[in-house]
Amino acid sequence: MDHLCNAATYRVESCNQRGKRGMKIYMMTEYECSDSWVPLFYVAPGMFERVKPLGFLKNGRVLLEVDRKKLFVYDLDEKRIEKTCFINQG
């Protein structure tokens, strides 16, 4: 069973490639240590407008809010993403 772990600190960094915006997602491995940022994954330009990590699952996966309307799980080991559901906007 997956368990959500909110104890991680993350950052999303925009990067441009040929005029299109991609995103790099980083995680801080040691709390309040600015040298401990490690890259988790890269979102290619044009895939999504906005990606926000919501939490880290204990099984090496990340729960993501995508474009403010979808939830995805990204598997860090397999480097795969799967859509879990849409967020009710009503």
C-alpha positions in Angstrom: 0.0 0.0 0.0 1.2 3.5 -0.8 1.6 6.0 2.0 1.9 9.7 1.4 5.0 11.4 3.0 4.8 15.2 3.1 8.1 15.6 4.9 10.1 16.5 1.7 10.8 19.9 0.4 10.7 20.4 -3.3 11.3 23.1 -5.9 10.2 23.5 -9.5 12.6 25.3 -11.9 11.5 26.5 -15.3 13.9 26.0 -18.2 13.6 27.1 -21.8 14.4 24.9 -24.8 13.9 26.6 -28.2 11.5 29.1 -26.8 9.4 26.4 -25.0 9.2 26.0 -21.3 10.1 22.8 -19.5 10.4 22.1 -15.8 12.9 20.5 -13.6 11.7 19.1 -10.3 14.1 18.9 -7.4 13.9 17.5 -3.8 15.8 18.7 -0.8 17.4 15.6 0.9 18.6 17.3 4.0 16.2 19.8 5.6 17.4 23.4 5.4 20.6 22.4 3.7 20.9 24.4 0.4 23.5 22.0 -0.9 21.2 19.0 -0.7 19.0 19.6 -3.7 18.8 16.6 -6.0 17.1 16.5 -9.4 14.1 14.1 -9.4 12.8 14.4 -13.0 12.4 16.7 -16.0 9.1 17.6 -17.7 9.7 18.2 -21.4 8.4 21.4 -23.0 4.8 21.1 -24.2 3.8 18.1 -22.0 2.1 20.2 -19.3 1.6 23.9 -18.4 2.0 23.4 -14.7 3.3 20.6 -12.5 3.2 20.8 -8.7 4.5 17.9 -6.5 1.9 17.3 -3.7 3.8 14.6 -1.8 6.2 11.7 -1.9 5.0 8.2 -1.6 7.1 5.7 0.4 7.5 3.4 -2.5 9.6 5.9 -4.6 6.8 7.6 -6.4 5.7 11.2 -6.4 2.0 12.5 -6.4 1.7 15.4 -8.8 -1.0 17.9 -9.5 -0.9 18.7 -13.3 -2.4 21.7 -14.9 -4.6 22.3 -11.8 -7.0 19.6 -12.9 -5.4 16.2 -12.9 -3.5 14.0 -10.4 -0.7 11.8 -11.6 1.8 9.5 -10.0 5.4 9.5 -11.2 7.5 6.5 -10.5 11.1 7.7 -10.0 12.6 4.2 -10.6 10.7 3.3 -13.7 10.6 6.9 -15.0 6.9 6.4 -15.8 3.8 8.5 -15.2 0.3 7.4 -14.7 -2.9 9.4 -14.4 -4.9 8.7 -11.3 -7.9 11.0 -11.6 -9.3 14.4 -12.5 -9.8 17.0 -9.8 -13.4 18.1 -9.5 -13.6 21.8 -10.5 -17.2 22.3 -9.5 
